[in-house]
Amino acid sequence: MSTFAKRERLLLADLLEAEGPDAPTLCEGWRTRDLAAHVVVRERRPDAAGGILIKQLAPRLERVMAEFTAKPYEELIQLIRTGPPRFSPFQLKQVDELSNTVEFYVHTEDVRRAQPDWVPRELDQVFQDTLWSRLERSARLMGRSAPTGLVLRRPDGQTAVAHRGTPVVTVTGEPSELLLFSYGRQSAAKVEVDGDKDAVAKLHEAKQLGI
């Protein structure tokens, strides 16, 4: 049975291939080639990927990223399609789903929404519920540095508190859009934002949302 992570992986690979190596993305300073290299390094070079979160490992990550960015773009796309090495933890279905479903969804939208002619994807309810489940568990982490109180709300009224504080800003939208907002893609997320005017402005401009 296909999984969400596998589906999003193939969608991302197809999209990167179609856009070519020099298309813009929502990741500041990255073109599609950089994003492709990031995905491959994250899966295939755990010795360097730790630099994404650990400052002391950042120089090593930069060196390895440069090596992979220099590879032929077609090779990077193929490495994304074929997935992690045989003995990687990402080969385990449960690990793949937990680690890659959101990762690949967000990066697919990073490419899609950076293009001038993008249109929203229609996502089924099961996938939306899966994204909400992931968001509920990670909301506090993603919103820990928000400059205001932050509540994420689905259209059906379910909520997740991402950051305690005042004034409170409430962001309402489908889980897929709330996820993008909480991952720092505020300007590209299709959401409604309610709260104090100055607080809303601060939240939209915040660079520290997400990891």
Backbone bond lengths (Angstrom), bond angles and torsions (degrees), N, CA, C in turn:
res aa  C-N    CA-C-N  psi(-1)  N-CA   C-N-CA  omega(-1)  CA-C   N-CA-C  phi
1 M - - - 1.461 - - 1.529 109.71 -
2 S 1.319 115.37 134.81 1.463 119.75 177.54 1.526 109.62 -68.56
3 T 1.309 116.47 148.56 1.453 121.31 177.77 1.519 108.96 -112.92
4 F 1.332 115.86 165.30 1.466 119.68 178.03 1.517 110.72 -61.79
5 A 1.327 117.04 -40.23 1.465 119.93 -179.13 1.525 110.66 -61.96
6 K 1.328 117.15 -44.00 1.467 120.22 179.57 1.528 110.53 -65.17
7 R 1.318 116.35 -40.79 1.460 119.54 179.64 1.520 111.14 -62.73
8 E 1.329 116.38 -47.06 1.463 119.72 -178.83 1.528 111.17 -67.80
9 R 1.320 117.36 -32.17 1.466 120.95 176.63 1.538 110.04 -60.23
10 L 1.322 116.20 -48.93 1.462 120.24 -177.98 1.524 111.56 -68.29
11 L 1.328 116.65 -37.06 1.468 119.51 176.36 1.528 110.73 -62.27
12 L 1.336 115.99 -42.89 1.457 120.35 179.50 1.533 110.69 -64.04
13 A 1.330 116.98 -45.20 1.461 120.24 -179.97 1.521 111.23 -61.53
14 D 1.335 116.75 -44.02 1.468 120.62 179.39 1.521 111.07 -62.80
15 L 1.312 115.79 -40.91 1.466 120.16 -177.92 1.525 110.96 -68.59
16 L 1.322 116.96 -44.17 1.464 120.25 177.70 1.529 110.84 -60.79
17 E 1.326 116.20 -40.55 1.457 119.94 178.62 1.529 110.92 -64.13
18 A 1.334 116.23 -44.12 1.461 120.06 -177.24 1.522 112.15 -66.77
19 E 1.335 117.68 -35.99 1.463 120.81 -176.53 1.527 112.65 -81.73
20 G 1.332 117.49 -21.90 1.455 119.91 -178.82 1.518 112.01 84.89
21 P 1.327 117.84 174.43 1.467 121.92 -170.44 1.523 115.88 -77.39
22 D 1.323 118.30 -13.67 1.465 119.35 -172.09 1.524 114.01 -117.11
23 A 1.316 117.60 18.50 1.466 120.79 179.30 1.529 110.00 -76.96
24 P 1.330 117.54 152.21 1.470 120.11 178.75 1.526 111.66 -71.64
25 T 1.321 116.26 159.47 1.462 122.77 173.13 1.527 107.95 -135.53
26 L 1.327 116.14 172.22 1.459 120.04 176.21 1.528 112.29 -79.84
27 C 1.326 117.44 -8.68 1.468 121.21 178.24 1.524 108.37 -80.81
28 E 1.301 116.17 115.05 1.462 121.17 -173.99 1.535 111.86 -55.31
29 G 1.341 115.36 125.18 1.454 121.00 178.02 1.511 114.75 84.92
30 W 1.317 117.86 -3.41 1.465 121.37 -177.70 1.518 111.51 -107.82
31 R 1.334 115.74 135.36 1.453 122.60 165.38 1.528 107.50 -96.42
32 T 1.313 117.42 179.27 1.458 120.16 -177.45 1.532 112.37 -61.09
33 R 1.328 117.83 -33.42 1.466 120.47 177.51 1.531 110.54 -61.30
34 D 1.330 117.30 -43.38 1.466 121.26 179.88 1.533 110.84 -63.85
35 L 1.322 115.40 -42.10 1.462 119.88 -179.49 1.527 110.70 -64.87
36 A 1.316 116.49 -42.60 1.465 120.28 177.53 1.524 110.99 -60.69
37 A 1.332 117.11 -43.71 1.465 121.02 178.83 1.528 110.58 -62.36
38 H 1.321 117.45 -40.30 1.468 121.83 178.62 1.521 110.93 -59.23
39 V 1.319 117.11 -46.48 1.465 121.26 -178.52 1.527 110.28 -61.68
40 V 1.312 117.12 -43.23 1.463 121.00 -178.75 1.530 111.03 -67.94
41 V 1.320 117.32 -44.83 1.468 120.68 -179.51 1.527 110.40 -62.73
42 R 1.299 116.88 -41.45 1.471 121.33 -179.71 1.522 111.31 -57.49
43 E 1.331 116.84 -38.85 1.463 120.77 -177.43 1.520 113.67 -87.06
44 R 1.323 116.93 -33.12 1.461 120.22 -168.60 1.525 114.41 -107.77
45 R 1.323 117.91 -12.62 1.455 120.13 -178.90 1.530 110.60 -131.05
46 P 1.339 116.95 70.17 1.463 119.30 179.98 1.515 113.39 -60.19
47 D 1.354 116.47 -23.83 1.464 120.29 178.41 1.520 111.60 -65.64
48 A 1.323 115.87 -23.40 1.471 120.26 -179.91 1.520 112.29 -108.43
49 A 1.344 116.74 -30.22 1.461 120.32 -174.37 1.525 112.86 -61.66
50 G 1.330 116.63 -23.14 1.463 119.47 177.63 1.514 112.98 -58.38
51 G 1.334 116.21 -21.72 1.455 120.52 179.23 1.517 113.71 -66.09
52 I 1.334 117.14 -13.36 1.468 120.67 175.92 1.524 109.92 -63.07
53 L 1.347 115.92 -35.13 1.459 121.04 -176.87 1.523 113.95 -113.70
54 I 1.329 116.94 -25.89 1.466 120.54 -175.06 1.526 109.40 -106.46
55 K 1.323 116.21 115.32 1.462 121.78 -173.38 1.528 112.45 -58.90
56 Q 1.332 117.09 -36.61 1.457 119.72 -177.18 1.533 112.70 -65.59
57 L 1.335 116.55 -23.25 1.466 120.83 -179.50 1.520 112.74 -94.21
58 A 1.320 117.00 -0.95 1.461 120.55 -176.39 1.534 113.61 -59.32
59 P 1.347 119.49 -42.01 1.477 118.12 179.07 1.527 112.89 -59.91
60 R 1.318 116.70 -40.13 1.470 119.61 177.88 1.524 110.19 -64.25
61 L 1.317 116.41 -42.81 1.463 120.07 178.12 1.517 110.97 -59.12
62 E 1.311 117.45 -42.08 1.464 121.15 179.61 1.524 111.33 -61.13
63 R 1.332 116.26 -41.58 1.465 120.08 -179.96 1.530 111.18 -65.46
64 V 1.328 115.81 -45.20 1.458 119.67 -178.57 1.526 110.53 -68.43
65 M 1.325 117.07 -39.19 1.456 120.55 176.52 1.521 111.07 -59.22
66 A 1.326 116.50 -41.55 1.469 120.60 179.22 1.523 110.49 -62.38
67 E 1.341 116.48 -39.66 1.466 120.45 178.52 1.526 111.19 -62.20
68 F 1.306 116.75 -44.70 1.463 120.09 -177.00 1.523 111.59 -75.83
69 T 1.311 117.30 -33.96 1.464 119.67 177.90 1.524 110.66 -63.07
70 A 1.322 116.47 -28.75 1.467 121.06 -179.42 1.525 112.82 -78.90
71 K 1.329 117.96 -11.87 1.460 120.70 179.58 1.531 110.39 -69.42
72 P 1.336 117.79 158.01 1.465 119.73 174.49 1.527 110.74 -55.75
73 Y 1.307 116.61 135.10 1.470 121.47 -176.45 1.527 110.85 -58.22
74 E 1.319 116.92 -39.57 1.467 120.97 -179.48 1.524 111.08 -61.41
75 E 1.334 116.52 -34.16 1.462 120.08 178.09 1.522 110.91 -67.29
76 L 1.325 116.86 -41.00 1.468 120.24 177.68 1.529 110.94 -61.39
77 I 1.319 116.74 -43.55 1.464 120.57 179.71 1.527 110.46 -61.16
78 Q 1.322 116.59 -42.79 1.460 120.43 -179.82 1.520 111.41 -65.65
79 L 1.328 117.50 -37.40 1.463 120.82 177.50 1.524 111.22 -65.55
80 I 1.315 117.16 -35.56 1.467 119.96 175.78 1.520 109.75 -66.54
81 R 1.320 117.00 -45.55 1.461 120.95 -178.38 1.530 112.34 -61.77
82 T 1.317 116.40 -44.37 1.465 119.84 -175.61 1.524 112.52 -76.90
83 G 1.310 116.87 -18.18 1.454 119.72 175.48 1.515 113.87 86.04
84 P 1.327 116.46 -171.99 1.461 121.69 -173.30 1.522 112.02 -70.54
85 P 1.345 116.84 166.17 1.471 120.86 177.60 1.531 111.24 -59.81
86 R 1.315 114.72 164.15 1.469 121.82 -173.08 1.522 113.58 -54.74
87 F 1.325 116.97 -42.08 1.466 119.54 -173.87 1.527 112.75 -99.45
88 S 1.298 117.14 15.41 1.461 120.66 177.93 1.528 110.83 -74.28
89 P 1.345 117.65 143.99 1.467 119.88 174.55 1.527 112.32 -58.11
90 F 1.336 116.79 -26.69 1.458 119.88 179.78 1.522 112.31 -65.81
91 Q 1.354 117.86 -13.16 1.457 120.71 176.82 1.530 111.44 -71.85
92 L 1.321 116.81 -21.27 1.461 120.81 178.31 1.523 109.32 -75.33
93 K 1.317 116.09 128.54 1.463 120.84 -173.90 1.523 112.21 -54.58
94 Q 1.326 117.21 -45.28 1.461 120.26 -177.19 1.525 111.32 -65.05
95 V 1.320 116.84 -42.06 1.468 120.91 178.46 1.530 109.78 -65.31
96 D 1.311 115.79 -42.79 1.461 120.96 179.44 1.521 110.75 -58.99
97 E 1.323 116.46 -47.16 1.468 119.95 -179.13 1.525 111.95 -63.79
98 L 1.327 116.09 -45.02 1.460 120.05 -177.17 1.525 112.39 -69.56
99 S 1.328 116.86 -35.05 1.463 120.92 -173.54 1.518 114.08 -93.54
100 N 1.328 117.21 -28.02 1.457 119.27 -168.59 1.521 116.34 -113.52
101 T 1.320 118.38 -18.18 1.467 119.02 -178.83 1.523 110.67 -57.50
102 V 1.312 116.76 -53.15 1.464 121.05 179.89 1.527 110.80 -69.74
103 E 1.322 117.04 -42.73 1.462 121.76 -178.91 1.531 110.95 -54.03
104 F 1.322 116.40 -50.40 1.458 119.79 -176.21 1.525 111.71 -74.58
105 Y 1.330 117.27 -34.35 1.468 119.01 176.71 1.530 110.05 -62.24
106 V 1.316 117.09 -49.36 1.466 120.98 -178.02 1.525 110.74 -61.29
107 H 1.321 117.14 -44.76 1.464 118.90 -177.67 1.531 112.06 -70.89
108 T 1.321 117.22 -30.76 1.463 118.98 173.43 1.530 110.04 -61.92
109 E 1.323 115.71 -43.02 1.463 119.34 178.67 1.525 111.42 -70.95
110 D 1.343 117.34 -28.74 1.463 120.29 175.23 1.525 110.90 -58.52
111 V 1.314 116.08 -36.45 1.460 120.52 178.80 1.525 110.66 -81.67
112 R 1.307 116.79 -48.63 1.466 120.86 -175.86 1.530 111.55 -58.85
113 R 1.333 116.10 -49.07 1.464 120.07 -170.74 1.523 113.57 -80.49
114 A 1.317 116.33 -6.27 1.467 119.29 174.22 1.529 111.50 -85.34
115 Q 1.335 116.48 -8.76 1.460 120.47 -179.86 1.527 109.92 -90.76
116 P 1.318 118.78 144.65 1.468 121.37 -173.96 1.526 114.71 -66.33
117 D 1.332 117.82 -22.81 1.461 120.23 -174.20 1.528 113.08 -107.68
118 W 1.334 117.79 21.87 1.459 119.83 -175.50 1.521 111.65 -70.22
119 V 1.321 115.53 150.22 1.469 122.40 174.88 1.519 107.39 -131.68
120 P 1.338 117.99 150.23 1.472 120.58 -178.52 1.523 111.84 -61.27
121 R 1.322 115.75 143.15 1.464 120.69 173.02 1.520 109.47 -78.97
122 E 1.323 116.51 149.16 1.456 121.07 171.93 1.529 107.63 -93.11
123 L 1.319 116.12 114.72 1.456 121.66 -176.56 1.528 109.53 -107.83
124 D 1.327 116.77 136.63 1.461 120.08 -179.28 1.521 110.56 -71.74
125 Q 1.328 114.91 161.79 1.460 120.50 -174.12 1.520 112.52 -65.55
126 V 1.336 117.29 -33.96 1.462 119.90 179.63 1.527 110.10 -62.85
127 F 1.315 116.41 -42.04 1.465 120.00 178.74 1.521 110.52 -67.87
128 Q 1.331 117.19 -40.90 1.467 119.98 177.26 1.528 110.76 -60.11
129 D 1.327 116.61 -41.97 1.469 120.03 178.87 1.529 110.98 -65.01
130 T 1.319 116.41 -36.99 1.465 120.35 177.59 1.529 110.64 -63.91
131 L 1.323 116.20 -44.27 1.465 119.99 178.77 1.527 110.64 -64.60
132 W 1.321 117.00 -37.67 1.473 119.66 178.48 1.528 110.69 -64.58
133 S 1.319 116.39 -41.40 1.459 120.09 177.92 1.523 111.07 -58.91
134 R 1.341 116.79 -43.27 1.457 120.88 177.65 1.532 110.50 -64.85
135 L 1.321 116.21 -41.02 1.460 120.77 -177.51 1.517 111.17 -67.09
136 E 1.317 117.45 -41.22 1.472 120.48 178.25 1.527 110.79 -56.37
137 R 1.324 116.31 -41.03 1.470 120.06 -176.88 1.518 112.66 -75.20
138 S 1.314 117.09 -27.41 1.464 119.70 -174.40 1.527 113.69 -107.41
139 A 1.342 117.73 -0.88 1.470 120.97 -172.46 1.524 112.36 -56.26
140 R 1.323 117.23 -44.69 1.469 120.63 -177.70 1.527 111.04 -64.32
141 L 1.331 116.19 -38.53 1.461 120.15 178.89 1.527 110.31 -67.02
142 M 1.321 116.90 -46.28 1.454 120.53 -176.46 1.529 112.20 -68.01
143 G 1.328 115.86 -32.38 1.461 119.39 -175.94 1.516 114.49 -101.20
144 R 1.338 116.83 11.20 1.471 119.92 -172.07 1.521 113.24 -61.00
145 S 1.344 117.43 -28.38 1.463 120.58 -177.29 1.525 112.36 -107.01
146 A 1.322 117.12 15.23 1.462 119.96 178.95 1.525 110.08 -60.15
147 P 1.327 118.49 140.94 1.462 121.18 -177.87 1.527 113.51 -78.01
148 T 1.331 116.96 -3.29 1.466 121.91 179.58 1.519 108.62 -139.46
149 G 1.341 116.06 171.90 1.451 118.71 167.01 1.529 107.91 -63.56
150 L 1.319 117.25 145.50 1.465 119.71 -174.98 1.523 110.38 -141.24
151 V 1.337 114.88 122.00 1.463 122.12 176.47 1.526 108.09 -120.12
152 L 1.325 116.10 131.28 1.457 122.47 177.78 1.527 108.18 -103.00
153 R 1.322 116.86 131.26 1.467 120.09 -174.42 1.524 111.09 -133.26
154 R 1.323 115.11 131.65 1.458 120.72 172.61 1.529 109.58 -79.79
155 P 1.326 118.10 159.85 1.468 120.30 177.56 1.526 113.23 -58.38
156 D 1.357 118.13 -26.36 1.464 120.51 179.88 1.521 112.72 -83.22
157 G 1.342 117.16 0.74 1.457 120.80 175.78 1.513 115.24 100.90
158 Q 1.323 119.64 -12.37 1.466 120.84 176.85 1.529 109.56 -62.67
159 T 1.309 116.51 139.01 1.459 120.08 -176.51 1.525 111.68 -130.50
160 A 1.311 114.76 156.98 1.465 122.84 172.90 1.521 106.90 -137.88
161 V 1.327 116.48 130.00 1.460 121.08 178.45 1.528 108.32 -86.45
162 A 1.322 115.57 115.28 1.463 120.47 -178.86 1.521 111.90 -91.09
163 H 1.333 116.29 -27.92 1.466 119.37 179.69 1.520 109.14 -157.36
164 R 1.320 116.07 127.90 1.464 120.65 177.52 1.524 109.17 -86.20
165 G 1.304 116.26 136.30 1.453 120.72 179.81 1.510 110.23 160.10
166 T 1.317 115.54 175.56 1.464 121.46 177.63 1.520 108.70 -132.68
167 P 1.330 116.93 149.85 1.465 126.84 -6.97 1.530 110.98 -68.95
168 V 1.331 115.66 160.66 1.459 121.07 -177.84 1.521 109.97 -97.61
169 V 1.312 115.76 133.23 1.461 122.19 172.99 1.525 107.65 -110.87
170 T 1.330 116.39 131.42 1.462 122.09 178.77 1.517 109.19 -107.96
171 V 1.315 115.52 125.80 1.465 121.76 -179.99 1.522 107.85 -111.10
172 T 1.330 116.61 121.80 1.459 121.70 -175.77 1.521 110.74 -115.90
173 G 1.329 115.54 133.92 1.458 120.17 178.10 1.507 110.60 175.65
174 E 1.321 116.10 177.16 1.458 120.57 174.99 1.526 108.70 -65.67
175 P 1.336 116.68 152.92 1.474 119.24 -179.20 1.519 113.67 -52.00
176 S 1.316 117.76 -38.93 1.468 120.90 -179.99 1.519 111.43 -60.82
177 E 1.327 116.86 -37.64 1.461 120.92 -179.83 1.522 111.28 -78.29
178 L 1.323 117.01 -38.69 1.467 120.84 176.97 1.523 110.49 -63.02
179 L 1.325 115.33 -36.59 1.460 119.99 178.47 1.523 110.69 -62.19
180 L 1.325 116.33 -46.47 1.464 119.76 178.60 1.525 111.03 -62.27
181 F 1.319 116.55 -41.82 1.462 120.42 178.86 1.526 110.35 -60.04
182 S 1.326 116.55 -47.02 1.464 119.87 -175.87 1.525 112.25 -72.97
183 Y 1.331 117.54 -17.77 1.459 121.63 175.50 1.516 112.21 -90.35
184 G 1.321 117.29 14.64 1.453 120.60 174.13 1.512 115.11 89.54
185 R 1.339 117.17 10.00 1.475 120.39 178.25 1.529 109.60 -101.52
186 Q 1.330 116.25 49.21 1.456 120.62 -172.80 1.521 113.18 -57.59
187 S 1.323 117.04 -43.02 1.463 120.30 -174.16 1.520 112.53 -70.34
188 A 1.340 117.68 -20.17 1.461 120.77 -177.34 1.519 113.14 -100.21
189 A 1.326 117.92 -9.56 1.460 121.27 -176.26 1.528 111.37 -83.14
190 K 1.326 116.22 136.22 1.461 122.29 179.22 1.532 108.54 -89.53
191 V 1.321 115.91 87.65 1.459 122.47 -176.30 1.522 110.08 -138.30
192 E 1.320 114.85 164.88 1.458 121.38 170.97 1.519 107.73 -106.87
193 V 1.323 116.22 132.17 1.462 121.37 -176.35 1.523 108.62 -118.22
194 D 1.334 115.93 121.31 1.466 121.29 -176.79 1.526 110.34 -122.78
195 G 1.326 114.96 138.43 1.456 120.11 177.94 1.510 110.82 154.25
196 D 1.325 115.14 -172.98 1.454 121.15 177.23 1.529 110.24 -54.69
197 K 1.325 116.61 135.90 1.467 121.57 -174.05 1.514 112.04 -56.59
198 D 1.320 118.00 -47.35 1.466 120.84 -179.27 1.526 111.38 -65.90
199 A 1.340 115.92 -37.92 1.463 119.85 179.73 1.522 110.86 -66.22
200 V 1.325 116.26 -40.73 1.466 120.50 177.97 1.523 110.18 -61.59
201 A 1.322 117.06 -43.08 1.467 121.12 179.50 1.526 110.55 -62.14
202 K 1.331 117.15 -43.19 1.468 120.97 179.02 1.519 111.27 -61.78
203 L 1.334 115.91 -40.31 1.458 119.98 -177.74 1.534 110.85 -68.05
204 H 1.328 116.26 -39.46 1.459 119.88 179.67 1.524 111.15 -65.75
205 E 1.332 116.34 -31.48 1.459 120.15 -176.50 1.518 113.00 -91.94
206 A 1.333 116.84 -6.44 1.468 120.38 -175.15 1.520 111.14 -62.26
207 K 1.316 116.28 128.21 1.466 121.41 178.19 1.523 111.75 -91.16
208 Q 1.349 116.33 -11.44 1.453 118.19 -170.34 1.525 113.99 -97.88
209 L 1.347 118.48 2.51 1.455 118.93 175.53 1.514 109.46 -65.27
210 G 1.317 116.22 146.05 1.456 119.96 179.93 1.503 111.74 83.71
211 I 1.338 114.52 -169.38 1.474 120.12 -178.28 1.529 109.01 -96.64
